[in-house]
Amino acid sequence: MSSAASMSPPTMSSASFPSMLHTSRTEVFLRDDDFPPSPKQLDFDKVFELFRNSHSKDMVDRHVAVVVRICRASSGGFAIRDLPHMEKLLRMLFTRILDEKIDAFVPAAVQVVRTCQMPFVRKSATDEYKMLGNISKLLKALADATLPEMPLELRKEACSALAAFASAHGSRPSVFDTQVDAARGGTAGALNDYIEAAPGARQFHTNQMLVERSGGIAAVCACAAHAARSDGEEHAELAETACAALLQMSYSPENAAALVQGGALGAAALLLERDWVFSSACTNAVELMWNLCENAAEAARGVPGETEVRGGCRVLTRYQLSSGVVSLLRRLLLHGHRVSDKELRNDMALVATLFLEDADGKMRSSLTDAGMFQLATHVACAPEVTANDAATVAHFARTASDEDFDLKVLSWTIAARMLAEPANAAAAAQKGGVLDVWMHHVRSDSLASLMMTQHGWSAAQQHTARCAALDCLQVVAPHCAAALAMRSLPATLVDVCSTDAEEDVRRAAMRLTVTLAPLVAKAPGLRAEVTAAAPVSIPTEQGMDETGTTVAPEADDAVDADADPDTVSLADELGRSGGIRAALHFLSSRDAPESMRVDCCRALVRLCAAEGAHGTRNITRLRREGGVKTIVNLLFACAQDEQSVLSSLLIALISVVWECIVPSKRSLARFLAYEGIEALLDLVEVANATAVPAILSLMADLVERCNALRFFTDWRAKRTNVVVHPGEPAVPANAVRLLLDVWRDASDRVGILDAEGLIVNGERPLLGTGKQGRWRLKNEVQYRLADAARERDLKEAQAIANDAAVLEKIYAVMLFLGFEACTAACMNEHDRSCLLLVETTLTFRQGECWYDVQASLDKDGVTPTEVDEVRLYNALDDARRVATAVSTRQRDLIDGERSRERKREVDVYIAAEEQRRAEAQARAYTKDRSNMSLKEKLAAKNKKEEMLRNAYKAEARAEFDPDTGALL
């Protein structure tokens, strides 16, 4: 079975269809009437009267002839408007067959059902819009025809009719035909899939929806299960036809869920247990299981643990289903020598991996009891660790073909997922087996010999196997930490990352490092075994700074003298083996993909955040490897990169600083010395607005732990220039002005200040108008929104942005810096007015809490005691008085600034007037200086120079040195 055929196309929920059907111009699950109408239209009322009348109800031959005539007149398919009559006619035929035991009606019913396999015909353009209910009712009648009490031939024809309809009469599209083109900005939704789909896809969606509406899926499941339990060639054909019908119904999530509830998995398992391994029934059963596991969420949970009866049929239990899967795999491993048999075998193995995704683990336990783990480990371990047993796996299943290689990788995946079972993990830790196989494939020194032992695997296959082994180790690491530590997995991962391995191999190794870092392995005498298995000798263990100077070992890097001999921290082992050096190497590489650099950041965070002294030692190792300078340089690089959308690397770097630098005083001192604060301020200036809260939180922690005021006062903006006073040249903004601008942007979105810069809400100042505005990008990055995908990601990030968090984090930063120092650094009175509001943030938050208490009491109708009422009144009064005082002080500052601006404007006007008069006087009269004294000449010269100095000149732009920040 090809993988493309098993993939289910995007579908549309039934609730979305009515509106769509009334907006589209035509529907295509039905075709136009290509057949000429009958010369004489049938009167269905007379037909039904013929069946009911006491004088003609026993005329069986005539009844059959009438049914045949109806089918002959509709040989091209029944009309939609006639479907209610056909459904009623089928019900009458079923009654005659079952209740009255008249077998003569069976051929007539078969003829009707066979005609239903043809596409339904519309007689007018609105038939499909008005009469969808007619189709679903007829489908329910066809499903009832599959019940076990019905004749075998009728059941088979009914299954064929349902299969034809569910497949849109052979027009089922592939997943590529129904996939939405994301580049056009489409969203992956059911309605959009329906609109964008081709006509064949719309036909398929509609038919799948009608099958689900009919409610007959459970009857078809019961038919398949009953046929699988019965003996005989005819029942085998019926089982094959019923399974084909279930398969065609399983390509939509709604139908898949109904199939699981109806027991379709059990029916498929019954087919697997029969001797039909090499028939199409078995192939359809495996593909049906695949579709159900893909389309139905937690499909394994729909399988009962004990025997149940659904739809009049006994449903198989989880163990019986697991036994069927294992039984088929065993038979295919021994007898499936054809390519089609191997593809079926691999499909069945893939279905087993989907079953193992069950969240509650019940299916995993059932598969373990059925022998799946032993079978998978035998396939996975031979011939690397164990000899091949021909009684379990035939030699033709050990070739270098793509099918056998895929089986090897699938067996690894099954074994890895089944190691989550405690019994399996204990067995693997004790015996090794599959763990040794994975380690053998991961180690670079064993690749040459491995190429010879794997029956001529190609280099591409070996590369794929190595990546798969790393992925499997990532799955089993939490369950087999001690066994992996004894096999020196940490040192092996560092070796893989340090060698010239392929990029995806290194990425898989780094992901495994992230998984291993927080684990602590425990086993008797484990530390001695790990030390003996992988002795570590790191050249930089004595310590080396960034300049290459050897330094003495520090106290926080000393090995625990009283360490538990039964416990090993994998984070410590990774750090001692050079994991931090490898992570820093790839993190600093600009050629590495961003996803791998993010994984390196995650690995560093996990290593340095380990419990106890292990994390502290890794922090020291990171500092000695030059990690602090590397991270600061990366922060500066991020400030130069595009920031139109939220950068995952930037957020990862912030996490590294938080976990790997801030906890250590020495690392923090180096971070400040390498201008880390300047890098963070540069990021606040240019980063995406949704990343600013995280940067501010980090900045607050930094200034709380160290004296960073000097670094704030020395910083000058690279891109933001401000005009301090009107008429003066623009100068670069300082750190306080930058933080206040961020505060103003957040307050503008909330509506805290009015146009004059005063408080709007006197009771809850920080809530403002109570309306959240839209986050906007800075002007210099707006043009970089080049496609719809980036714009969509940006909107999602803006939707979760929190302005209240920005206000509180700026308050924390300025609190630790000192509000007096921040006031001195303000560039004008408007900044001081805004800083005054920032300084009272905590008081306003306390007032909001008291307002919330009062609102809660009023809502619950609770009357506080006299003491509590007085306290509540005083608290609310204090909050109002503080708000009034702040508003008054703001107005005084703003009015003072306006007065000074008016005074400067008046002075400028007076000076301009004096200059104008002096120039006019100079033009009007020129004194004869031939008889002037030296004193008079000097006075005239000084007056002229003063006039020239006051003459108009072009405004000079202020420039500054980007390295020192000084004005030029």
Summary of the structure (lengths in Angstrom):
residues: 968
radius of gyration: 39.9
end to end distance: 74.6
largest distance: 152.1
contacts: 3150
relative contact order: 0.04
helix: 67%
strand: 4%
